[in-house]
Amino acid sequence: MEQTEKQETAARPLLCDRLLLGITGSPAALSMPQTVLMMRQSLVGEVRVMMSAAACRLLRPYTMRLFTGDWVYTDTHRPHGRNLIPHLDLTADIDLFLVMPATANIVAKAAHGICDDLISTAIVASPAPVVLVPAMNETMWRSRAVQRNVELATDLGYTVIAPGIGIQLTDLRAARGVMPPLEHILDQLISTVAARKREGSTV
């Protein structure tokens, strides 16, 4: 049985060769080590990781480094290896830029082209498709400001995957605002990558 499962995993096509992951300061960031490990095992050839300052307060960059097997870039802009300008070097040859979890703050920055930290600057610099996976409390998600920013980000060509229903940390009630199941996210990512490949083949 174990051998069969390994064969199925090996036969599964990659989502993409190079994925850049931006992690921002939602408590959902705590789920990212296992998510990245799963992606590395069967879905993505290479995962590069950026973390916002707020994300670093929830999750240590060293922890993500253990799970990614590579350097993790933060807002200190500390160069590593050949990547002296991370927002350009790390986006130059990627297939997909996934911002997950995406706070209301990073959604607003993407919608308005604000470049005041590493992840927001990388979003504007990315030649690859950008996918935002918001995670926030329901009141924030349903606010007119956030919904307007989601609309603006979508108009700019970014893909925004709407949050699902889960338990809020503030009052432990079920509400919309959590990241949707990973299977749903992966379906959206596969569609995004496939669409970009079709566009490239028609140029």
N, C-alpha and C positions, 0 to 999 in steps of 0.2 A: 504493500500500500504506500509506504513512504517513498519508494523508488518511483512509483507512478505519479505521485504528487510532484516530485522533483522534475520529472520529465515534462509534465504539463506546464510547470512554471517556466522551464527553459524554453518551451515551444511558444509561450505567450509573446506576442510582438511587443516591442518597446513602445511606450508612449512617445518618447523622443530621446535623442542622444544626449542633449545638454539642457538641463532645467535650472533656472535661477529661481530660488525661493526667497521671498522677503517676508520675514516674520515681524509683526507689529504687536503693540502692547495690549492685547486682549488675553484674559485668562485661558482662552482656548489655545494659546501658545504652548501650554504645558503638554498638549497632546502631540506636538510636532516631532519630538525625537522618534517615537515609534512610527509615525507616518513616514518620516524620511527614511528610516531603516527599511520599511516595506517597499518604498519606491526604489531604493538602491538594489534590493534583492531581485526585483522582477519587472520594473516598469521603466526605469530611466538609466541611461548609461552613466551619466555624471550629474550630481546634484551640487550646486553652489549655493551658499547660504549667506544672506544678509540679515542682520537684526537691528531693529530700532532701539533707541535708548530705553524706551518704555518696556520693550520686550525683554531687554537685558535685566530689568528689575524683577521680572517674573521667572525668567529661565536663564541660567548661566550660559554664556557662549561656549564655555569649555564643554558643557554637556552636549550641546549640538555638534561640537567638533568631534566628540567621540562617536556620535551616531552617523555623521556624514563622512568621517574619515578624511576630512580636509579642513583647511582654514575657514573660520567664520568671520565675516566682515561686519564691523559695527561702525557707529558714528564717530569713533575716534579717528577714522580714516587712516589708520595705521597701515602702511603698505606691506605687502607680503609677496615675496618672490618677484615675479615680473609684473604683478598687478599694481603699478604705481598710481594709477587713476582708476579706482575700483568701479565707479559708475559707468565708465567707458570700457575698460578692459573686460569686465565680467559680463557685459551685455553684448559685446561685439559679435559673438558667434553662437549665441544661445538659440534654441528652438522655441522656448516658451519662458515667460516670466510670470510666476505664480506668486501673488501676494496673499498669504494665508497664515493666520487670520488677518483680516484687514479691518482696522478700526475706522470709526467715523472720521477721524482725523486724516488718515491716509487716503480715504475715499475723496474727501474734500480737496486734498492736495492734488490728487490725480485729475479731478474734475476741472481744476483751475490752473493746472500747470505750475504749481508752486514747487520750487526746488530748494528746500532749506535743510534737507538731511540726505543721508545716503540713499535710502530707498526711494524717496520721492524724486530725487535727481535721476536715479537709475530708470524709473518709470518713463520719464520724458526722453531719456537717452536710448531706450530699448528699441531696436529695429524689429524685434520679435513680438508676437502677440502678448498682451498683458491681460492676465485674468485676476480679478479681485474676488476674494471670498470673505464677505463681511461677517463679523461676529461682534455683537453688542447687545445691550438689553433692548427689549421690545419698544420701550418708549422712545429711545434714541432712533431705532430703525424706522419707526413710523413717523418720525418728525418730518415736517415739510422741508427742512433744510437738508436732511440726509437724503430724502427721496429726490429732491432737486439735484443734488450732487451725483446721485446714482444715474439719473437721466443724462446729466451733462457728460459724465464719464463714458456712458454707453454711446452717446453721440460722437465722442472723440474716437471711438473704435475699440475701447476697452470692453472686455467681457466681465459682467458682474453676475456672480452666481448668488441668487437670493438665499438668505438664511432659512433654516428649518425651524421646527418647533422642538424645544427642549426645556430643561429645568433652569430657571434663572437662579443665580447665586444669591441675589439680594433677598428674595422672599420665598424661594423654593417652589414657585408655582410654574406650571407649564406656560410657555410663551414663545413667540417667534423672535429669533435673534441668534440662535446658535448655528454653528457651521452644520450644513446638511451632511447626511451620511457620505462617507468617503467614496462609496460606489457611485453615487450621484455626481460628485465632484469629478471623478475620473471620467465618467461619460461625457461631461461637458468639456473637459480638457482634450479628450480624444477628438471630439467634434471640432474644437478650435484648431488643433494641430492639422487635422485633415483638411479643413477649409483653407488654411494657409498654404498647404501643399498644392491644393487645386489651383489656387491663385498663382502660385509660382509656376505651375506647368503651363498656364495659359499666357504667360508673359513672353 
